[in-house]
């Protein structure tokens, strides 16, 4: 698979929607993840990321403004369960957390979920998980989507990455581009390069996202050997 420029992928797409990046830093020492949200409606744009324990959650920037479909825009994108970090674009973060707490796998936990019921878009549910064991890590990514816009069928795809290569990561997002309805992501996660500096990576992603549509960004670098991590959160609303 050809390695793509994450910067270029973001700059050339005015509305990728929500996106997850997972990979390994170029120096090989850190597991890296990023999650961003974008918005076209006032409700979607009226959000910020805030820390919540070892994870994060979304919340209204202006609580006095009525949120449309809050069940789809207020959730915990990131949660930590033992040696696993879960990152998703919806409340399926809790589904994965609860399922794995009961002994299910990442993929099994998502079996009870589908795409979002936001016709006519039927936004895909994208999810990722990073697992750490004895100084090594692996990750998986998932997308649950309607069958080419047909809500009667849910297509489920899981991608597993063992022994990630230094400097490589994968990027998955909800929409191919802007549109009405919004076209769902197609294909497998895109291969992208990952640097070894958290501030450099945070700046690259944030400045590459469309200025009008970007809302919030979360970035975390996790030391593979020790489990210690650094986090950056950027909110357009401050």
SULLINCOR-V64616 format. One record per helix or strand. SS is the DSSP state (@ for helix, = for strand). FROM is the first residue (numbers start at 1). TO is the last residue. If there is no record, write none. Layout:
# SULLINCOR-V64616
[[SS:FROM:TO] [SS:FROM:TO]]
This chain:
# SULLINCOR-V64616
[[=:4:4] [@:6:11] [=:19:24] [=:30:38] [@:42:45] [=:47:52] [=:55:60] [@:70:73] [=:78:81] [=:84:88] [@:92:101] [@:106:112] [=:125:133] [=:136:147] [=:150:161] [=:168:173] [=:175:177] [=:183:184] [=:190:193] [@:198:208] [=:214:223] [=:229:235]]
